[in-house]
Amino acid sequence: MSDAKTDKNEDLGEQEAVRRDKMRKLEEAGVDLFPHKIPVTHSIHDIVSAYSESGGEELESAGIHVVVPGRIVSIRRMGRAVFFHIQDSEAKLQAYLRADKVGQDRFELFSLIDIGDMVAVEGDLFKTRTGELTILAAKWHFLAKCLHPLPEKWHGLQDVELRFRKRYLDLIVNPDTARIFRLRSRIIAGIRDYFSARGYIEVETPMMHAIPGGALAKPFQTFHNALGMELYLRIAPELYLKRLTVGGMTKVYEINRSFRNEGISAEHNPEFTMLEFYEAYADYHDMMNMTEELIHGLAVDLLGTDRLTYGEQTISLERPWKRIKFMEALSEYSGLAPSRFDDHDSIIELAVTLAGEGAAPTYGKALDVIFDKHVKQNLVQPTFVMNPPKEISPLAKASPENPDEAQRFELMVAGMEIANAFSELSDPAEQRRRFEQQAEARKKGDEESHVIDEDYINALEYGLPPTGGEGIGIDRLVMLFADRKSIREVILFPLLRPKT
């Protein structure tokens, strides 16, 4: 460790020792260090929203008395007076403390308060000569001691990994972080409003499955001691939601946590949030229309615009969005001549080169690898990529025009897959055949293939009406709306390797 780091650590240790000593003195002075409750009247956000535009004379004549809690983020001591700011997750407010107003003993006790401590301020609102909304404190109440100094005011919390490991600290010192998660909450609320208005019902399906299914992904395994059986964390709720459609629940959706035992990247977290919805008597074209309507409406309602800034790109959500077939997109963006796709062995060899040995044992999966490596990053504006190979879409109906293609689309925005939808396969015999193909691939080492789910096939034998179904990645949608390039920025507690 360098001398500079040693000096810094020693300095932090001294500051923490001073804070602990102040906490001891507060206790000796009779202050309850862990109070139970105080009579709060407003949040800081409430006050700033309601009274920022009010004139000083208007405030003084109104005599607005408040009790407001917050964390102290600045202190300016001026003899027998102190100005300080308190903040909550949405706003900041100034307080003015005077010895002649709160009493000398209580004023002197405030010398034991540090930046980062939590207090409640009681008093009347006024505006200073510079026009700043302020509380003239008649009382102050101690709420909690911050025993560690907060990161420096002008540098903030710059260590990205530390921000994710100590999200509580990130939320304290980086106001933009709290803004992202308020936006995330509003997006989810907006999704619920959208589906409720269309007659959908929200349901909950199991997170532990006896048979992994609903998506091509490697599951996490666990073990149920009482039942003595292996279980898998959900990779998708799809098969359960379609069971409900068989049972007559014709419009269902779930905002669900799903788990995939895969790599971590800017777009992938092993635990993630997804919206899935299913509508009987609809198909994948209906799903496209709903997706446009939902996402465009959320942007206009929450951001006030249908044009998003994402890094250096401007994303237009103006409808209608581009629609292109999978093979047309490959031909247009991969750089490969259309005739190359007729040579299946050559395509498989290329995919293995791109993704590693064993990554593309079949022609359909080889096409998917090439799409991921050469096409996705070119699809910046919202684009529905339609009719991929049926082989990589084991739960989708085949296209009537081309039985090798699926009635499916993926929505690509800013080079990311945001949504995936099918006209759902409803033929139980065909579903069994596809599961059997997947099971054979699994025996050959493809851990992302489906296994045969007999109960799901049995459910289909009771009759699944024509149905459209879709999954939308909420984390990635929030990334777009919040202009964040890493999924960890929009998940409160992303998975991290433990520190050794």
N, C-alpha and C positions, 0 to 999 in steps of 0.2 A: 504494500500500500504506500502511495506517495505521501510526502509530508503534507501536501495540500489537503489530501483526503483525510489524513489523520487529524489535522487541525480542524477541518469541517466537522468531523464526527465528534471531536471533543467539544466543539462549540455547541453542537446540537445537544450533547449530553448536559452541558451547563445550563442551556435554556430550559430543558425539561426539568432539571433539578430546581430551577427557580420557580417554574410553574407549580411543581408539587409543593414547594414551600408556601407559595401563595394560597394554594388550596388548603393547606394546614391552617394558615392564619384565618382564612375565611371561616373554617369550622370553629376555631377558637373564639371568633367574634360572634358565634351563635347562628351562622348562616347554615340553612339546611342544604347540604351538598347535593342531595338527590330528591328534590321536591316532587310531590305527587301530582299536583294540578294547580293551575292558575286560571283566573277567569278571563280568557282571551276574548276580545271583541271583534278583531279584524286580523286578516293576514296582511303582510306587507303588500302583496300583489293587489289585494282588495283596495287598500288605501291609495296606492299609486294610480290604479285604474280609475278610481272614483274622483280623486281630488287634485291630480297633477295640473289640470287646466284651470282650477279655481283661483281667483285672485286672493291676495293677502287679506284685504279688508273683508272679503266675503267669508274667508275661513275664520277670522277673528270674531266676526259677528255671529257666526253659526255656533261657535263654541263646541267643536266636535271633539269629544273625549274618547280616547282609544286605549286599549291595552293590547300591545303588539309584540309577539315573540320573534326572535331572529338570532342569527349568528353574527357576531361582531367581525367586520372585515377591515375596519380602519378606526384609529383613535387619534384625536388631535387635542392635547391637553394645553389649556391656556389659563394658568393660575387657578382662579376659583371657578373656572368653567371648563367643560369638556364637550367637544363635538365628536360624535362617532357615528358610524354607519352600521346598520344591521341588514342582513339579507335573508331571503328565503330562496326557494328553488326558481322563482320567477322574477324577483325584483329586489331593489335595494332602497333603503330609506334612511335619512339622517335623523339623529336625535341630538338634543341640546340639554346638557346636564349642568345645573348651577347649584352651588353650595347653598345659596339663600332660598332655593326652591325645594330642595330635597332634604335639607338639614346637613350640618357639618359632618356629623358622624357617618351618615350614609354616603356623603360625597367622598370622604376620605377612604371609605371602604372600597370605592370604585377603583382606587389605585391598585387593588389586587386583581383587577380584571385585565385579561389579555386579549389580543386579537385571536379569534377562533372560539372564544367562550360564547356560550349562549345565554341570553338574558331576555327579559320581557320589559318593555318600557311602557309606562302609563302616563298619560298626559294629554294636552290639547294640541291640535294641529295648527301650525302657522307657516308662513313663508318668510325666509330670511331676506335681507336687502338684495341679495343676488337672485332671489326668486326660487330658492330651493325649498321644496316641501320638507317640513321638519316637525318632529314632536318636541314640544317643550315639556321635559320630563318633570312630573310631580313625584314619581316613584320609579324605582327600578327593582326588578326581581331577578335573582340569580337562578339559572336553570341548569347549567352544566359547565364543567371546566374542560377546556381543551388542553390536554397534557403534552401535546406535541406541537411545535411551531408549524404553521401552515407554510407551504412553498412560497418563495418570494413573490411579492405582488406583481412585478413586471415580467417575471419569467414564467410564472404559472407552473403547471405540472407537465413538463415536456417529455419525460420518459414514458413512451407509449405503453410498454409492458407494465410499468408501475400503475398507469392509469387504469388498465384492465384488472390488475390484481387488487388494487385498492379503489374500486369504483366509488366508494363513499367519499374518498378524498378528491377524486376527479369531479364528482358532483359539487363538492364544496367550492373548489377553486376555478372550475371551468364552466361558466354559465351556459355555454353552447351545448355541453353534454346534456344538461337537463332539458334544453330545448328539443334535442333529438328525441328523447324518450317521451316528452309530452306529445310530440308529433306522432310518434309510434302509437301511443295510446289513442290519439284522435283518429288515426287511420283504421285501427281495429274497431273503434266505435262506429266509424263511418261504414265499414263493411257490414257490421251487424244491422245498421239502419237500412242499408241497401237491400239485404236479403229479407229482412222482416217486412219491408214494404212490398215485396214481391211474393209474399205468402209462404216463404221458406220457414222451416223450424230448425232451430239449433239443437244438435244432439251431441252426446258424448259416447265414444266407443272405446274399447279396451286399449290400454297402452302395453299390456303384456300379452303376447300371442303364443299359442302352442305351435303354430306354423307361420313362418315369416312370409309375407306376401304383400301385394299391392304396388310394388315397385321393384325395379331391377337394382338391388343394392345389397351390400353385405350387412347382416344384422349384428347387434350386440346380443350376447347370450347371458342368461342368468339362470338361477335354479330356485325352485319353490320347495322349501324344506317340508312343509306340511303335506303337500301333494306328492312329493318325491318325483318331480318332473322338471325337465329343462323347459325354459321359456325364452322368448325373444322379445326384446324391446321393439316397439312398433316402428317399422320403416315407412308405413303409410296406412291410413285408415280406410283405404278404398274398398276392400272386399267386405268390410263390415257395413259401410254406408250403402253399398249395393244390395246387401242382404235386406236392409231396411226398405229399399225401393221395391224389392220383391214383395215385402210385407205390406205394401200399399202406402208407404210414406213417400209421396211422389216428388216432394221438394225438400231436400235436407242439406244442411251444411254443418261443418265442424271446423273450428279454429283449434288446431291440434299441435301438440309437441310430438315430433318424430325424431328418430335416432338412426343414424347410419354410420357403420363402423368403417369409415373411410378417412382419407387425408384431410388435413386442415389447410385452408388457403384463404385468399381474400374473399372468395365467394362461398366457402364451405365451412360450416361448424358441425361437429358430430351430432349436436342437439340443436334443433331448429324448429321454427314455427311455420306452419303451413295452413292455408285455407283450402278445404276441399268441399265441393258442392256437386250435387247430382239432381237432375230434373228429368222425370219421366216424360216421354213424348217429345223429347228434344234431341238434337244431334250436335255434332261438333261445330257446325256452322252457327247454330244458336249460341253455343258457348263463346264463339268468337265475338259475336255481337254484344253479349253480356259483358265480356271482358273489357272491350272498348268502353262501354257505357260506365262500368264500375270504376275503372282506373282514371278515365277522363273526368268523371264526376268528382272523384276524391281530390284530384289535383285542383280543380276549379273551386271546390268548396273549402279546402284546407289551405291552399297556397294562393288562391285568387288568380290563377293563370293556368293555361294548358301548355306552357312552355317551361321546361325544366332545365336548369343549368346543372350539368354533371361533369365535373372537372373542367376541361376546356371545350366541352361539347354542349350544344343546345339541343335538347330533345323536344320535338314537337309532338304533343299528344292529340293534335287536331284529327278528328275522324273524317273519313275512314282510314284505317291503317293498311299498310302494304300487306299483300298476301302473295306468297310464292311457294311453288312446290319444292319439296326437298331436293329432288334430282336437278331441278332448274337452278336452285341456289348453289348446289355443288358445281355445276357446270359454269355458273357465272363467276363464282368467287374463289374456287380452289386452284385455278390456274391449269387444271387438267383438261385436255381435249375431250369432248364428249365421247369420242370413240374409245377412249381409255377405259371407260366404265364397263365396256363390253368384255374386257379381259379380266375375269374374276380373280384369277391367280395373281395377276399383277397388282390389283387393288388390295388384296390381302397382304401381299409382300410390302407394299407401301405403308399400310396401316401398322404392320408389325415394326417397321423401321421408325414410324412416328411415335408409337406408344410402348414399344418394348415387346419382347418375345412372349407369345401366348396371349397378347392383348386383343387380337382380332381373329379368332379361329374360323369365323364364317364371313361370307361376303357382306351380309347385312350389317354386322357389327363393324366390319372394316369401313364401310361407308360412314358409319356413325363416328368413328375415330377421325376420319378425314374431315368430316363436318366440324368436329370440335376443334381441330388443329388449324384449319384453313378458312373456315366460313364464318364462325360465330363472331369473331372480332370485327368483321366487316358490317355486321347488322347493327348499326347504331340507332337508327330511327325504329320505332315500333314495327315489328315485322312478324306476321304469322307464317311460320314455315310448315307447310301442309304435306300430308301424305308421305311420311317416311316409310322405310321398308316394314312390312308386316312382321318380319322376323324379330325386330327389336321393339315390337308393340304387342306383346302377347295377350293383352286384355282389351284390345281395340278391334272393332269390326274391320273386315277387309273392304277396300274400296270396290264398289260395283263396276267401275270403269277399268280398274287394274287390280286383280286379286293379289298381286305381290305387294301392293301398297296398303297402308292402314288409313282408316278414317280418323285421323289424329292431327293435332298441330302442336307446335311449341311456339310460344311467344318469346321473341328475342328483343331486348332493348339494351342499348349500350354494350353489346357483346355478351350479355348475360341472358340465360334462360330464366324468365320470370314466371311462366305458366306452361302447363302441359295438359292437354285435354283430348278426350276420345268421344267417338260414338261407341258406346260400350258394347262389347261382345256379349250377346245374350244366348247364343246357341250352346247348350251344355256339352254336346258331343264334340263340337269344335274346340271349346274351352279345354276339355279333357285332352284332346290331341295336342294342343299347344303346351299345356302343362307337362305332358309326357316328353315333348321335345326339350322343354326347359330342364326337366329332370335328367335327361341324358346328357345335356351340356354340363349340368352340375356334377355328374359322375366323372366328367372329363376335366374337372378342376375349375369350372366357372362358378365361383361362389356367389355371384350376383344373380344367378338364374333362379326362377321360381321352383318350388316343390309343389307336388300335387296336393291341393286342398279339397278333399272329398266333400266336406260339408258345404263348401262354396258351390261346387258343382251340383250338389243336391239341391241347394237353394235355387240355382238356375233352372233346375228341372221343374220347379213350381211356377216358373214363368217370370222372366224379367222383361218388362215392356221396353220398347225402344227408349233409350236413355242417353242423355249427354252428361258427361262428368268431367270435372276439371280440378287441378290443384294449382294454387298460386303461392309462391314463396313470399311470405310476408316480410322476412328479414331483407330480402333483396329489393322488395318494393320500397321499404323504408330507406334503404341505401340510395335508391333513385331520388326519392322525395327529399331526403336530407342532404344530398350531394356528398355521400361518403363512399370511398373506394374500398373499404374493408368491412366485412360483415361483423367484425368484432366491435366496430364503432356503434353498431345498432343493436347489439345484444348486451344486456346489462352485465352479465357475468359469463363471458365466453370461456370455453374450456382452455386451460393452460397447463403445461407440464409443471408439476410441483417444483418449487425452488429447493435445491439441495444445500 
